Amino acid sequence: MTTILITGTARGIGRALCEEALRRGWGLIGSVRDAEAAMALEAELGARFRALVFDVTDADAVAKAAAKLDRPVDILINNAGVIGPDRQSALDMDFDGFALTLA
């Protein structure tokens, strides 16, 4: 069975990707940033979904989550991200916020 790991699965595109992976019969690992979201997703998506709690910007947390994997990952979709800051014009830009969005 194909195993896919998708980051940022609590809502939006990540959640839709989870539903598609499950429809295809794949094993699914998804990341979320808090334990409450993890429990809710596991209850909603069923036994083939396993949640890992970590923030993709925290290298230590990513390493700890990776150590919990009990099977190889065939596909990785790094979907997690942040929406850019409000100030995004050529004359008034939040450069630090824009750099965070790109990261």
GIDA-V805934 format. One record per residue. N is the residue number from 1. RES is the residue in one letter. PHI is phi in whole degrees, 0 to 359 (* if undefined). PSI is psi in degrees with one decimal (NA if undefined). BURIAL is + if it has 9 or more other C-alpha atoms within 8 Angstrom, else -. Layout:
N/RES/PHI/PSI/BURIAL, N/RES/PHI/PSI/BURIAL
This chain:
1/M/*/138.2/-, 2/T/289/135.5/-, 3/T/245/128.6/+, 4/I/240/139.7/+, 5/L/245/123.4/+, 6/I/240/127.4/+, 7/T/270/152.2/+, 8/G/68/56.1/+, 9/T/261/4.6/+, 10/A/291/-26.6/+, 11/R/197/177.6/-, 12/G/60/-135.7/-, 13/I/299/-43.2/-, 14/G/300/-42.2/+, 15/R/295/-42.9/+, 16/A/295/-38.2/+, 17/L/296/-37.5/+, 18/C/300/-48.2/+, 19/E/299/-38.8/+, 20/E/292/-42.2/-, 21/A/298/-42.0/+, 22/L/294/-38.5/+, 23/R/300/-34.2/-, 24/R/279/-5.6/-, 25/G/86/15.9/-, 26/W/278/155.8/+, 27/G/283/141.2/+, 28/L/228/129.6/+, 29/I/241/129.8/+, 30/G/229/144.0/+, 31/S/260/145.2/+, 32/V/220/165.8/+, 33/R/266/-11.4/+, 34/D/218/155.9/-, 35/A/295/-34.8/-, 36/E/298/-44.0/-, 37/A/296/-37.1/+, 38/A/298/-48.2/+, 39/M/296/-41.5/+, 40/A/296/-44.1/-, 41/L/294/-41.8/+, 42/E/299/-39.3/+, 43/A/293/-40.5/-, 44/E/284/-41.0/-, 45/L/269/-17.3/+, 46/G/95/-171.1/-, 47/A/293/-25.1/-, 48/R/278/-4.6/+, 49/F/257/131.2/+, 50/R/235/127.8/+, 51/A/264/140.2/+, 52/L/242/135.5/+, 53/V/259/112.3/+, 54/F/193/158.9/+, 55/D/258/126.5/+, 56/V/296/-14.1/+, 57/T/272/-3.2/-, 58/D/254/99.1/-, 59/A/302/-39.3/-, 60/D/296/-42.3/-, 61/A/294/-37.8/+, 62/V/296/-44.4/+, 63/A/297/-42.1/-, 64/K/295/-40.0/-, 65/A/294/-41.4/+, 66/A/298/-35.5/-, 67/A/293/-20.2/-, 68/K/276/-9.6/-, 69/L/293/134.3/-, 70/D/249/8.7/-, 71/R/205/159.1/-, 72/P/291/152.1/-, 73/V/259/125.3/+, 74/D/273/-35.8/-, 75/I/225/133.9/-, 76/L/241/126.6/-, 77/I/242/110.0/-, 78/N/270/87.5/-, 79/N/266/-20.1/+, 80/A/299/143.2/+, 81/G/187/179.1/-, 82/V/235/150.8/-, 83/I/280/138.9/-, 84/G/298/164.2/-, 85/P/292/164.4/-, 86/D/293/-35.8/-, 87/R/275/100.1/-, 88/Q/219/61.3/+, 89/S/242/164.8/-, 90/A/297/-27.3/-, 91/L/260/-13.9/-, 92/D/213/87.6/-, 93/M/241/141.5/+, 94/D/272/89.9/+, 95/F/296/-39.2/-, 96/D/295/-42.0/-, 97/G/295/-38.5/+, 98/F/292/-38.5/+, 99/A/296/-38.8/-, 100/L/297/-41.3/+, 101/T/299/-44.7/+, 102/L/293/-36.0/-, 103/A/294/NA/-
